[in-house]
Amino acid sequence: MNLSRFASRLRMAEEISKKKVGSSSTASVADSSAATAAATNAARSRWKILWPNSLRWIPTSTDYIIAAEKRLLSILETPYVQEQVNIGSGPPGSKIRWFRSSSDESRYINTVTFDAKEGSPTLVMVHGYGASQGFFFKNFDALASRFRVIAIDQLGWGGSSRPDFTCKSTEETEAWFIDSLEEWRKAQNLSNFILLGHSFGGYVAAKYALKHPEHVQHLVLVGPAGFSAEADAKSEWLTKFRATWKGALLNHLWESNFTPQKLVRGLGPWGPGLVNRYTTGRFGAYSEGTGLKEEESKLLTDYVYHTLAAKASGELCLKYIFSFGAFARKPLLQSASEWKVPTTFIYGMTDWMNYKGAMEARKYMKVPCEIIRVRQGGHYVFIDNPNDFHSAVLYACRKFISQDSTHDQQLPDGLQLV
């Protein structure tokens, strides 16, 4: 009996000892985890103190761009629908140029479509180089009252897909933009629309209309690029400038495909500040017309930064479409006699794109052509002087929106026909 009781008590003592050890071990692990978390938080706090917000990189992506776009367009009154329109996919090595990458994922064109009255003519708006469809934010409400407005981000820009840019020639690069625009049109089942393009977007719109004139009712080119060539007599200054060390350096950077977007990315934490100085200066203190309101400027700056800092894609077209000095490698002037779509050119009075290129092209066109200049407007005339810009667009498209069958409308004040 005594031995049995002793053995029983010994087993109880062992079990109690094990429980104490287990409890101690669990507490030790918990204490260790808490200590690690505290040390991590302390390190983060020290990092924030040593590396302030002003010196941190600002992340960006397509999602950031779409979010910034939504904030910018929130100031509008007209309802709209934003969608990513699938323009298809293709295997590596496909002859369709925007598929020339290691990925066979589908490509998308970021598109916003505004509510419109039934029967309104369709107006498709294409942005310029270094921009995105949000640059037209001052125009959407006014134009949507008369048109079914659809604005897009070109492939490789804004909130659209940004495939690796592997084009190696002017022909391939033009196909990248023209063919992706055509695939977008097919996906949207569009036909008989008015096509408006600004700057480089004007170049793309004109090239598209030359290839697919059956779909375009009227062409509106706003400060279009691409009408002058380096061989023009007026480019003599460029030859002299290239002979200087500054000219040689800039020409080298151009041919190396050094883009403004690379500068924004390279500045890292200071990139947003650079963009802010540009937008507040160009569309504020140094605006050709009415400057942006403070909230508009803030929203546009945020939007522009994200569109510029995202992955390089469409921006790399620059050296293949233009030579140094923004002279077109395949000038539109050479195709003027092949024009099949009636065209209206719109220029701000101080636009650095010379309207005389359009005047020269008109001599060879076999279709109706008008050239309109807008007061108090520069290259971004639709931001500088939106009211007169809207008048110019309505005048250009009077045939499609006027109830008067004669379409004999008087030129609005603030505009000048050339």
C-alpha positions as CSV (number, residue, x, y, z in Angstrom):
1,M,0.0,0.0,0.0
2,N,2.7,2.5,0.9
3,L,4.6,1.7,-2.3
4,S,1.4,2.1,-4.4
5,R,0.6,5.5,-2.9
6,F,4.2,6.6,-3.4
7,A,4.1,5.6,-7.1
8,S,0.8,7.4,-7.6
9,R,2.1,10.6,-6.0
10,L,5.2,10.5,-8.1
11,R,3.2,10.3,-11.3
12,M,1.1,13.3,-10.2
13,A,4.2,15.3,-9.5
14,E,5.6,14.5,-13.0
15,E,2.4,15.7,-14.7
16,I,2.3,18.9,-12.7
17,S,5.9,19.6,-13.7
18,K,5.2,19.0,-17.4
19,K,2.2,21.4,-17.3
20,K,4.4,24.1,-15.7
21,V,7.1,23.6,-18.3
22,G,4.6,23.8,-21.2
23,S,3.0,26.9,-19.8
24,S,6.4,28.5,-19.4
25,S,7.3,27.6,-23.0
26,T,4.1,29.1,-24.4
27,A,4.5,32.3,-22.4
28,S,8.1,32.5,-23.6
29,V,7.1,32.3,-27.3
30,A,4.3,34.9,-26.8
31,D,6.8,37.2,-25.1
32,S,9.2,36.8,-27.9
33,S,6.6,37.6,-30.6
34,A,5.5,40.7,-28.8
35,A,9.1,41.8,-28.4
36,T,9.7,41.3,-32.2
37,A,6.6,43.2,-33.1
38,A,7.6,46.1,-30.8
39,A,11.1,46.2,-32.3
40,T,9.6,46.3,-35.8
41,N,7.3,49.1,-34.9
42,A,10.1,51.0,-33.3
43,A,12.2,50.6,-36.4
44,R,9.4,51.8,-38.6
45,S,9.0,54.9,-36.4
46,R,12.7,55.6,-36.5
47,W,12.6,55.2,-40.3
48,K,9.7,57.7,-40.6
49,I,11.6,60.2,-38.5
50,L,14.8,59.7,-40.6
51,W,13.0,59.5,-44.0
52,P,10.1,62.0,-44.1
53,N,7.2,61.9,-46.5
54,S,8.8,64.4,-48.8
55,L,11.6,61.9,-49.5
56,R,9.5,58.8,-50.1
57,W,8.7,57.3,-53.5
58,I,5.1,57.6,-54.5
59,P,3.7,54.3,-55.8
60,T,1.7,54.2,-59.0
61,S,0.0,51.7,-61.2
62,T,-3.0,51.4,-63.6
63,D,-5.3,51.2,-60.5
64,Y,-3.8,54.4,-59.1
65,I,-4.4,56.1,-62.5
66,I,-8.0,55.0,-62.7
67,A,-8.6,56.2,-59.1
68,A,-7.0,59.6,-59.9
69,E,-9.1,59.8,-63.0
70,K,-12.2,59.1,-61.0
71,R,-11.3,61.9,-58.6
72,L,-10.7,64.4,-61.4
73,L,-13.9,63.6,-63.2
74,S,-15.9,63.7,-59.9
75,I,-16.2,67.5,-60.4
76,L,-18.3,67.0,-63.6
77,E,-22.1,67.1,-63.7
78,T,-22.7,64.7,-66.6
79,P,-22.9,61.0,-65.6
80,Y,-20.5,58.7,-67.4
81,V,-19.4,55.1,-67.6
82,Q,-15.8,54.1,-67.3
83,E,-14.7,50.7,-68.8
84,Q,-11.7,48.8,-69.9
85,V,-12.5,47.7,-73.5
86,N,-10.9,44.4,-74.5
87,I,-9.1,44.7,-77.8
88,G,-8.0,41.1,-77.8
89,S,-4.7,39.3,-77.3
90,G,-2.2,37.5,-79.4
91,P,0.7,35.1,-79.0
92,P,4.3,36.3,-78.8
93,G,5.6,37.0,-82.3
94,S,2.2,38.0,-83.7
95,K,2.3,40.4,-86.6
96,I,-0.1,42.7,-84.8
97,R,2.4,45.1,-83.4
98,W,1.0,45.8,-79.9
99,F,1.3,42.1,-79.2
100,R,5.1,42.0,-79.7
101,S,6.0,41.2,-76.2
102,S,6.6,38.1,-74.0
103,S,3.0,38.2,-72.7
104,D,-0.2,37.0,-74.5
105,E,-2.5,38.7,-72.0
106,S,-5.5,40.7,-73.3
107,R,-5.0,44.4,-74.0
108,Y,-7.5,47.0,-72.9
109,I,-8.3,50.6,-73.9
110,N,-9.5,52.8,-71.0
111,T,-12.7,54.4,-72.1
112,V,-15.2,56.9,-70.7
113,T,-18.6,57.4,-72.3
114,F,-20.9,60.3,-71.2
115,D,-24.7,60.2,-71.1
116,A,-26.3,62.0,-74.1
117,K,-29.6,62.7,-75.7
118,E,-30.9,60.0,-78.0
119,G,-29.8,60.6,-81.6
120,S,-26.8,62.8,-80.7
121,P,-23.8,62.4,-83.0
122,T,-20.9,60.5,-81.6
123,L,-17.7,62.4,-80.8
124,V,-14.6,60.3,-80.1
125,M,-11.8,62.3,-78.4
126,V,-8.1,61.3,-78.6
127,H,-5.5,62.9,-76.3
128,G,-1.9,63.9,-77.2
129,Y,1.6,62.9,-76.2
130,G,2.3,62.9,-72.5
131,A,-1.5,63.3,-71.8
132,S,-4.5,61.1,-71.3
133,Q,-8.3,61.5,-71.8
134,G,-8.7,63.3,-68.4
135,F,-7.0,66.4,-70.0
136,F,-10.4,67.1,-71.6
137,F,-12.1,67.3,-68.2
138,K,-13.0,71.0,-68.8
139,N,-14.8,70.1,-72.0
140,F,-16.9,67.0,-71.2
141,D,-19.9,68.7,-69.7
142,A,-20.3,71.2,-72.5
143,L,-19.7,68.8,-75.4
144,A,-21.9,66.1,-73.8
145,S,-24.9,68.4,-74.1
146,R,-24.6,68.2,-77.9
147,F,-22.7,64.9,-78.6
148,R,-22.4,61.4,-77.4
149,V,-18.9,61.9,-76.1
150,I,-16.4,59.0,-75.9
151,A,-12.9,59.7,-74.7
152,I,-10.1,57.1,-74.7
153,D,-6.6,56.6,-73.4
154,Q,-4.5,55.4,-76.3
155,L,-2.8,52.0,-76.0
156,G,0.3,52.4,-73.7
157,W,-1.1,55.6,-72.1
158,G,-3.2,56.6,-69.1
159,G,-5.3,53.8,-67.7
160,S,-5.0,51.6,-70.8
161,S,-2.8,48.5,-71.0
162,R,0.9,49.3,-71.2
163,P,2.5,46.5,-73.2
164,D,6.3,46.4,-73.7
165,F,7.0,48.7,-76.6
166,T,9.1,46.8,-79.1
167,C,8.4,48.7,-82.3
168,K,11.6,49.5,-84.3
169,S,10.3,51.6,-87.2
170,T,7.9,54.4,-88.0
171,E,5.6,52.0,-89.8
172,E,5.4,49.6,-86.9
173,T,4.8,52.5,-84.5
174,E,2.0,54.0,-86.5
175,A,0.4,50.5,-86.7
176,W,0.6,50.2,-82.9
177,F,-1.8,53.2,-82.5
178,I,-3.9,53.0,-85.6
179,D,-4.6,49.3,-85.5
180,S,-5.3,49.3,-81.7
181,L,-7.8,52.2,-82.3
182,E,-9.5,50.2,-85.0
183,E,-9.7,47.1,-82.8
184,W,-11.3,49.4,-80.1
185,R,-13.8,50.7,-82.7
186,K,-14.8,47.1,-83.6
187,A,-15.2,46.2,-79.9
188,Q,-17.5,49.2,-79.4
189,N,-19.3,48.5,-82.7
190,L,-18.9,52.1,-83.7
191,S,-19.3,53.7,-87.2
192,N,-20.1,57.1,-88.6
193,F,-18.5,59.1,-85.8
194,I,-16.7,62.4,-85.5
195,L,-13.0,61.9,-84.6
196,L,-11.2,64.7,-82.6
197,G,-7.5,64.4,-81.9
198,H,-5.2,66.8,-80.1
199,S,-1.5,67.2,-80.9
200,F,0.0,63.7,-81.3
201,G,-3.5,62.5,-81.0
202,G,-4.3,64.6,-84.0
203,Y,-1.5,62.9,-85.9
204,V,-3.0,59.5,-85.0
205,A,-6.6,60.6,-85.8
206,A,-5.5,61.8,-89.3
207,K,-3.5,58.6,-90.0
208,Y,-6.5,56.5,-88.8
209,A,-8.9,58.5,-91.1
210,L,-6.5,58.0,-94.0
211,K,-6.7,54.2,-93.5
212,H,-10.3,53.9,-92.4
213,P,-12.2,56.8,-93.9
214,E,-15.4,54.8,-94.1
215,H,-16.0,55.1,-90.4
216,V,-15.2,58.8,-89.9
217,Q,-17.9,61.5,-90.6
218,H,-15.7,64.4,-89.8
219,L,-12.2,65.0,-88.6
220,V,-11.4,67.7,-86.0
221,L,-7.6,68.2,-85.5
222,V,-6.7,70.4,-82.5
223,G,-3.1,71.8,-82.8
224,P,-2.1,68.6,-84.7
225,A,1.5,67.5,-84.8
226,G,3.1,66.0,-87.9
227,F,2.5,68.5,-90.7
228,S,6.1,69.7,-91.0
229,A,9.2,67.8,-92.0
230,E,12.8,68.4,-91.1
231,A,13.5,68.9,-94.8
232,D,11.3,72.1,-94.7
233,A,13.2,75.3,-95.4
234,K,12.2,76.6,-92.1
235,S,14.2,73.9,-90.3
236,E,17.5,75.5,-91.1
237,W,17.7,76.8,-87.5
238,L,17.7,73.2,-86.3
239,T,20.8,72.3,-88.3
240,K,22.6,75.3,-86.8
241,F,21.4,74.4,-83.3
242,R,22.6,70.8,-83.6
243,A,26.1,72.1,-84.3
244,T,26.2,73.5,-80.8
245,W,27.1,71.3,-77.8
246,K,23.6,71.9,-76.3
247,G,22.0,70.9,-79.6
248,A,24.2,67.8,-79.9
249,L,23.3,66.7,-76.4
250,L,19.6,67.2,-76.8
251,N,19.7,65.4,-80.1
252,H,21.5,62.5,-78.5
253,L,18.9,62.3,-75.7
254,W,16.1,62.3,-78.3
255,E,17.6,59.5,-80.4
256,S,18.3,57.6,-77.2
257,N,14.5,57.8,-76.5
258,F,14.9,59.8,-73.3
259,T,11.4,60.9,-72.6
260,P,10.0,63.5,-70.1
261,Q,8.3,60.7,-68.3
262,K,11.7,59.1,-67.5
263,L,12.7,62.3,-65.8
264,V,9.6,62.2,-63.6
265,R,10.3,58.6,-62.6
266,G,14.0,59.3,-62.1
267,L,13.3,62.1,-59.7
268,G,11.4,59.7,-57.4
269,P,10.1,61.6,-54.4
270,W,10.5,64.9,-56.2
271,G,8.5,63.8,-59.2
272,P,5.1,65.0,-57.9
273,G,6.7,68.4,-57.1
274,L,8.0,68.8,-60.6
275,V,4.5,67.9,-62.1
276,N,2.9,70.3,-59.7
277,R,5.1,73.2,-60.8
278,Y,4.3,72.4,-64.4
279,T,0.5,72.2,-64.1
280,T,0.2,75.2,-61.8
281,G,2.5,77.2,-64.0
282,R,1.2,76.1,-67.4
283,F,-2.5,76.1,-66.6
284,G,-2.3,78.7,-63.8
285,A,0.1,81.7,-63.6
286,Y,1.3,81.3,-67.2
287,S,-2.0,80.2,-68.7
288,E,-2.9,81.8,-72.0
289,G,-6.5,82.2,-70.9
290,T,-8.4,81.5,-67.7
291,G,-6.4,79.5,-65.2
292,L,-7.5,76.5,-63.3
293,K,-9.2,76.7,-60.0
294,E,-7.2,75.5,-57.0
295,E,-9.1,72.2,-56.7
296,E,-8.9,71.6,-60.4
297,S,-5.2,72.2,-60.4
298,K,-4.7,69.8,-57.4
299,L,-6.8,67.0,-59.0
300,L,-5.1,67.4,-62.4
301,T,-1.6,67.4,-60.9
302,D,-2.4,64.1,-59.0
303,Y,-3.8,62.6,-62.2
304,V,-0.9,63.7,-64.5
305,Y,1.7,62.4,-62.0
306,H,0.3,58.9,-62.0
307,T,-0.1,58.8,-65.8
308,L,3.5,59.9,-66.3
309,A,5.2,57.8,-63.6
310,A,3.6,54.5,-64.6
311,K,5.3,51.9,-66.7
312,A,6.9,53.2,-69.9
313,S,5.0,52.0,-73.0
314,G,3.3,54.3,-75.6
315,E,5.6,57.2,-74.7
316,L,8.5,55.3,-76.4
317,C,7.0,56.1,-79.8
318,L,8.5,59.5,-79.8
319,K,11.7,59.0,-81.8
320,Y,10.1,56.8,-84.3
321,I,7.3,59.3,-85.2
322,F,9.3,62.5,-84.9
323,S,12.9,63.6,-85.4
324,F,14.5,66.0,-83.0
325,G,12.5,69.3,-83.1
326,A,9.1,67.5,-83.4
327,F,9.4,67.2,-87.2
328,A,7.4,64.2,-88.5
329,R,9.4,61.4,-90.2
330,K,6.3,60.7,-92.4
331,P,4.6,64.2,-92.6
332,L,0.9,64.4,-93.0
333,L,1.4,67.0,-95.7
334,Q,2.7,64.3,-98.0
335,S,-0.7,62.6,-97.7
336,A,-2.9,65.7,-98.1
337,S,-4.0,64.8,-101.6
338,E,-5.2,61.4,-100.3
339,W,-7.5,63.0,-97.7
340,K,-11.1,61.5,-97.9
341,V,-12.7,63.0,-94.8
342,P,-13.9,66.6,-94.4
343,T,-11.6,68.3,-91.8
344,T,-11.6,71.2,-89.4
345,F,-8.3,72.4,-87.9
346,I,-8.5,74.3,-84.6
347,Y,-5.5,76.2,-83.2
348,G,-5.0,78.5,-80.2
349,M,-3.7,81.9,-81.3
350,T,-0.4,81.2,-79.5
351,D,-0.2,77.5,-80.3
352,W,3.5,76.5,-80.9
353,M,2.1,74.2,-83.6
354,N,2.1,76.4,-86.7
355,Y,-1.3,76.6,-88.4
356,K,0.4,77.4,-91.7
357,G,1.2,73.7,-92.0
358,A,-2.6,73.2,-92.2
359,M,-2.9,76.0,-94.7
360,E,-0.3,74.3,-96.9
361,A,-2.0,70.9,-96.7
362,R,-5.4,72.5,-97.6
363,K,-4.0,73.4,-101.0
364,Y,-3.8,69.7,-101.9
365,M,-6.9,68.4,-100.2
366,K,-9.9,67.4,-102.3
367,V,-12.4,67.5,-99.4
368,P,-13.9,70.5,-97.5
369,C,-11.4,72.0,-95.0
370,E,-11.6,74.8,-92.5
371,I,-9.0,76.3,-90.3
372,I,-10.1,78.1,-87.1
373,R,-8.0,80.0,-84.6
374,V,-9.2,80.6,-81.0
375,R,-8.2,83.7,-79.0
376,Q,-6.5,83.4,-75.7
377,G,-5.4,79.9,-76.2
378,G,-2.1,78.1,-76.6
379,H,-1.4,74.5,-77.5
380,Y,-3.9,73.3,-74.8
381,V,-6.6,75.6,-76.1
382,F,-9.3,73.4,-74.7
383,I,-8.0,74.1,-71.2
384,D,-6.9,77.7,-71.7
385,N,-10.1,78.9,-73.2
386,P,-12.7,76.1,-73.0
387,N,-15.8,78.3,-73.9
388,D,-14.4,79.5,-77.2
389,F,-13.0,76.0,-77.9
390,H,-16.5,74.6,-77.5
391,S,-17.8,77.2,-79.9
392,A,-15.1,76.1,-82.4
393,V,-16.0,72.4,-82.1
394,L,-19.8,73.2,-82.5
395,Y,-19.1,75.3,-85.5
396,A,-16.9,72.6,-87.1
397,C,-19.7,70.0,-86.5
398,R,-22.7,72.3,-87.3
399,K,-23.7,70.0,-90.1
400,F,-24.4,67.2,-87.6
401,I,-26.0,69.1,-84.8
402,S,-27.9,72.0,-86.6
403,Q,-31.6,71.8,-87.2
404,D,-31.1,74.1,-90.1
405,S,-30.7,72.1,-93.3
406,T,-28.6,74.9,-94.9
407,H,-26.0,74.7,-92.1
408,D,-25.2,78.4,-92.8
409,Q,-24.2,79.4,-89.3
410,Q,-22.3,82.6,-88.4
411,L,-18.9,82.3,-87.0
412,P,-19.1,82.8,-83.2
413,D,-17.2,85.7,-81.6
414,G,-13.7,84.9,-80.4
415,L,-13.0,82.7,-83.4
416,Q,-11.1,83.5,-86.6
417,L,-11.4,81.6,-89.9
418,V,-8.1,81.5,-91.8
